[in-house]
Structures are given as C-alpha cells and as structure tokens.
Amino acid sequence: DTAVSQTPKYLVTQMGNDKSIKCEQNLGHDTMYWYKQDSKKFLKIMFSYNNKELIINETVPNRFSPKSPDKAHLNLHINSLELGDSAVYFCASSRDTDTQYFGPGTRLTVL
Amino acid sequence: AQRVTQPEKLLSVFKGAPVELKCNYSYSGSPELFWYVQYSRQRLQLLLRHISRESIKGFTADLNKGETSFHLKKPFAQEEDSAMYYCALSGRSGNTGKLIFGQGTTLQVKP
C-alpha cells in the first residue's frame, strides 16, 4: 500500500514517562510534518522536516523532539509526558510544499 | 496574523438539502486554500484546493479575496457526506508548506 503510516495507533501511558511515535511514508516525498489534534479537534502544526532538515518548529515544548533518520521517516519522541499531551498526533508528508497526505493518527492518552 | 475561521462547529442538514460550510481567512500575502475531510475513523484527506478549481464528490469552493472567504458548497447533500471538514491555509510567499487549519465543522446529513 502506498501511504503514510504511523505506529502505534493507540498509546496509553503514565505521566512522566517517555514515549515515541513513528511515522513512515513510501510516497517518495521529501517533506514530513507532525500535527497535534486536541480534544476540541483543533489541528495545529508542530514540526516540519524537508530532506531530513528541520524547517518548521512551532512553539512546542522542548520535551518534544522530532527525529528524521531519512527522508521516509519522521519520528516524534516525547519526554516527561504530561496530562496536556493527550491528543491525536498526525503525521503528514508532501513533495516539497505540495499537497499533504496524512497518516491515520496516533491517539495518545496520558494518565 | 494568519488565521482560518470556521464559525460553525456543527452543521446538520437533511439528505438532498444544499450545504454550505463557511470558511474565512486572514492572511497578508497570497494564500493557498484547501478543504480537508475526515470521515469517521479515517485519516484526514484532501477534498479540494482552490488552485485546482475542480469539483470533488459534488463539492465546490470558490476563493473570494474581497470577502476573504473560501466556503465549501454542495447543492444536494448525501448521507455519506457526513464527516468533519477542515478549511486550511498555506502561505505562498516563503512557503514552508505549513498548513493553518480552522477549527473544523462537523457535517451531519440526516436521512
């Protein structure tokens, strides 16, 4: 299947833990993004990478660290998880700044 | 400031009725506008973009620069149109590909 995939789909964890979400795209795109969808369904960009280089870093706490080992992958590592981090995290990719294709989302619940 | 506003959180119509999902934007340069749709338990997917000027699934949207609007319209709603709809903006000058989303409108089409 040609798509943007994310793992895991669901993630339930305790406050203070460190967790990672992985994203992979096999569309041959060179730009990847992370978006956060909060409990009110509001979607906001967090990060963007182009050819493994950080392009966008919105005002996101330092506890969030994206890592792009290659153009097809953009992982999100979160340290010291807080209750407010509970959300659905969407990965997306595009060819340069063209149409973005989204992954299925990862629902993170912090207890 | 760049902003996208979707004034209606929920729009409920009967099957066969016309639909208009409102979207207003604020952007100082030349924006590119999109509509994304999220069906239940599915990923976000592009519905249409203003530069394509095409009709997808019977939906159309016209960019009105005077009113800074990009309303989504369909003359006859179908039950399968029930979903969450997001209006989004991407700036063209110095474009980083960053999408700014509206708050989203849930469209509910009743039989």
Interface residues (C-beta under 8 A of the other chain):
Chain A: V4 T31 Y33 Y35 K40 K41 F42 L43 K44 I45 S48 N50 I55 I56 F90 A92 S94 D96 T97 T99 Q100 Y101 F102 G103 P104 G105
Chain B: F34 Y36 Q42 R43 L44 Q45 L46 R49 M84 Y86 S90 N95 T96 G97 K98 L99 I100 F101 Q103 G104
